[in-house]
Amino acid sequence: MRRRRLIVLVIAVAAVVGAGAFAVVAANRVKGSAAQTAAAYFDSWREGDLMEMARLVDRPPSDFIARHRELSEELHVEALRLTPGPVKSTGDGTAEVAFSGVRVLAEFGEWPFGSTLRLAVRERAWKVLWSPETLHPLLKDGGTLELGETKSSRVELVTREGARIPNDSYAEAYLNPLKPEFEQVHRGWVLLSKVPGQPDKALLTREPEAHVERTTLSRPVQAAAARSLDGTEDSAIIVIRPSTGEILALADRLGGNYSAVRDVFAPGSVFKVITAAALLKSGLDPTAQLACPASYQIPFHASYHNADDADHGTVSFTDAFAHSCNTTFIEQATTKLTMDELRAAADEWGFGRSYATGIGGSCGAVPDTDDLDLLALNSIGQGEVVTTPLCMAALAAAVQSGTWRSPRLLSEEQVRAIDGVPHKDVPMDEGVTAALRDMMAAVVDHGTASGAGLPEGVAGKTGTAEVDGQTSHGWFIGYRDDLAFCVFVRNGGSGRSAAVPIAARFFSGL
């Protein structure tokens, strides 16, 4: 009987001890796992559920939600991708998850980062041990991330094709002063890392976009023009599209701060294109047989000579033009033209019209005179006649197309905004232009520009302008198809020796 009571007592004690042990185990059981908490945190972060994220954090700071929102707003975050790695135990009741992320920023696109999510058991549950670097490592130690705005009014002038102007184009002196006309403020961005006691660090930059404006310059034509001048100082070449007046190339290597667009020079025999136009209009036939002696004296006035005292005998008016006979032109001009008629012809072919190019410019001047000797000199581009290379390029373009057009470097709308309303296109006398085309073709075929390596189809006129006490200026103007040009070499010598080779190099470079 006594033994039975003892067995019952032992069983009762064992039951009490077992119940106590179960209560202790139940009291120390941890809810969930580190992996479950980490997964829930990342899911909530992806979905932007900041309240749920805060619930999973051990003692979240009072500005936990505000920090997340402010960072996204500050950086203009449009999307967030998170890729967690495996959960790793780091001790009794602690773990961590290395993860990578990508924030998509409105101004920069994708911006990757990497960080670590740390966890620990707190009050029988796995919790996230949050710190600012969980958001981004650079937020550690009081660091901040800030998006700053930059501004620029940079202008980029490009070719008609939208390409960059070729390097060493010799057009910079005209393009750079144009840029202020098109200045507009554009914004750029910089993402800065700021850490107390350290200099700011730029993490990402996006420079303000330049305001892009197209010119009429053609990249291949400009490149060929610029390279044709390489090795030739004090030279310039201007190329115009006759059908539109667009300047396709403007390469200027003139020294002494001279400009091929604004500064005037004695034109020499290229002015004979205008004198020939005046003579043709007066009734002189291109086939008329005329004397081209080595020298000619205006009765009771001065005597004039051909270059190298060349005597070509009796030739057609066309061939007198092709061989650039000074004596023929002086005799015909002083017997068939008045100064008013010569100047009227010059005005018709560009001297009397305003130029609206977008970069300024002018044509030149043919001063009035009652002096017959000065009329003689003016008729061959000496005397007091002066002109710009731009004007002579426009003259060649007018011969080719039959219409005088103001040359321009910008669109018609841009030109109107800068220079005002350009002069209207002016149709030229069809009979005169047809004759001039034949005469300029003869110059290249068998005249002063023949055998100089010019390609088939080029027509032109050479010019050698004498300058007191200095070497002559060399000129060559002309056209081929829908390209008209003027080559000018200041104090370079004769048109044939100095200017024609540049034109040949230009066409071979196209």
Buried (B, 14 or more C-beta within 10 A) or exposed (E): EEEEEEEEEEEEEEEEEEEEEEEEEEEEEEEEEBBEBBBBBBEBBEEEEBEBBBBBBBEBEEEBBEBBEEBBEEBBBEEBEBEBBEBEEEEEEBBBBEBEBBBBBEBBEEBEEEBBBBBBBBEEEBBBBBEBBBBBBBBBEEBBBEBEEEEBBBBBBBBBEEBEBBEEBBBEBBBEEBBEBBEEEBEBBBBBBBBEEEEEEEEBBBEBEBBEBBBBBBBBBBBBBBBBBEEBEBBBBBBBBBBBBBBBBBBBBBEEEBBBBBBBBBBBBBBBBBBBBBBBBBEBEBEBEBBBBBEBEBEEBEEBBBBEEBEBEEBBBBBBBBBBBBBBBBBBBBEEBBBEBBBBBBBBBBBBBEBBBBBBBBBBBBEEBEEBBBBBBBBBBBBBBBBBBBBBBBBBBBBBBBBBBBBBBBBBEBBBEBBEEBBEEBEBBEEBBBBBBBBBBBBBBEBBBBEBEBEEEBBBBBBBBBBEEEBBBBBBBBBBEBBBBBBBBBBBBBBBBBBBBBBBBBBEBB
